[in-house]
């Protein structure tokens, strides 16, 4: 299978920055690590690109009915586990830690903290990514996205961080 281009976002909190679709224009799939906010935002992303998401703690019953709490996605042989609240290597929450230990994915994606982090967990041999927050609500100073590719043999590569100007509309 050819290289797969992935766009990753989280914590939009009902706000879709006007540059998101520009930065994800060449992506094959877009992932959202929860706190989507509205069905309208989810609909817009689903119409834009193949879209996989998990619900977050601010998402209502409508989004929880459409998306799962935990999502497993396999792209070019790389298994990705995505949930909204998960923690970080060495500081996973109990629920996520149990799932990670049981399933042993090659990549773990979560949101919630609004803190962008990319780090390798040597204990689980897993790449952890939190894309930070793309919405306007919260204490973060920059709205962030992550782009990366998954090689033909299932390796993450060519990762880039996108910082968007923080604004209300």
N, C-alpha and C positions, 0 to 999 in steps of 0.2 A: 504494500500500500504506500502511496506517496506521503511525503511530509504533511502533517496536519497542523494548521495554524490555529492557535487557540487565543481567544480574548477572554480575560478574567476580570470580574468586577464583584463588588459586594457593597452592602449598606448604602443603597441608593435612597432609601427612606422616601419614596414617592417622587424623587427628582431625577430626571434624566438630563445630565449635562449635555448641552448642544453639540459638544465635540466627541461624545462617545461613539456615535456611529461613524464619524470620520476616522477615528483611530482603530475601529474594528472593521473597516470596510473590506480589507483583504483577508479577514479571518474566515476559517471554515466552520467554526463553531464558537459560540459565546457561552461561558459558564458564569453563573451568578451565585455567590455563596451566602445568600439570605439577606433578610430585611429589605425586601423588594419595595414594599409599601402599598402599591395599588395594582389592580388588575390591568389598568390602562398602560402602565409602564411595562408589565409582563407581556401584554398583547403587542405593544410596539416592538419589543425585542424579539418576540416569536415571529413577527412578520418580517423582521430585518434579516435574521440569520437563524440557522439551527440553534436552539437555545435550550440549555439544561440548567435547572435551578433547584435550590432547596429553600424551604421557608425559614424565616428567622423569627426571633422573639417579638418583633413588632407587627408581623404579618397576621392578618385576620383569617377568619374561617374560610373565606373564598380562596385565598392563596394557599392555605394549608390543604384545601381539597384538591387543588391543581398540582401542587408539588409535594415532594416527600421531605421528611426531616433529614434523611440520609440518602445520598445518591452515590451509586457506584457506576463509573463510566470506564469502558476500556477503549483506548485509542491506540492503534498500532501496537497492541499487546501490552501497553502500559495501563495498569489498573489505577484509577483515581478514586479516592474516597472523599466525598464532599459533604460537609454539614456546616451549620452556622456557628454554633458555639463548640469550640474544641480545645482551645489552649495552644501551647507551643511545646516543642520537644523538651522533655524534662519537666514540663508543667501542664500536661494534658489534663482535661477534666476526666473524672472517673468513667463516664459513659464513653467518651471518644477513645480513651486509652484502651478500654476493653475491646472495642470494635477494631481498633488498629492492631492490637496484639493478636486478635483472632483472624483477621483478614489479610494482614501484611501487604497493604497496597504499596505501589511504587511512589505514589504521590498522595499527600493529604492536603486538602484545601478547606479552609474555614474563614469566617469573617468575624463579626461582632465587636472586636476591640477597636476598630478604626485605625489600627496601627499596621502599616505595611511591613511585613517581614517575609523574607525568603531564607530558609535555613535547612540544612541537611540534618536529619536525625540518624546518627550512626548506629544507635541501638536497634532501630527498626529498619535501617537501610531504606529510608523514605525521605523524599523531598517534601518539606512543609512550605506552603505558600498561604499567606494572608494578604490579599490585595489591598488592604486598607479600606477606605471609604470613598465612594464615588458621589455620594449625596452631599447636601448642604447642611444637614443637621448633625450636630456633634461638635466635639472640641478640636478635631483635626484641622490643621492649617492648610493642607493641600488635598484636593480631590485626586484620587489615584486609580489607575488601571494597570493591569499587567498583560503584556503580550508575550507569548512563547510559542515554540514549535515542538512537536513530538516527531522525532526522526522515524524513518522507515523501520528501524529496529527498536522502537519504543523508548528512546532516550529524550528527555527534555533538553532543549537547546535554544539558542538565540533569544534569551529572555530579555525583555526591556520593560522598564518602568515608565509609565506616562503620568506626568503631573499636570493636572488641569487647573487653570486659574479658579480660585474659590470665588464663586459669585452666586447670587440668589436666583438667577434665571439664565 
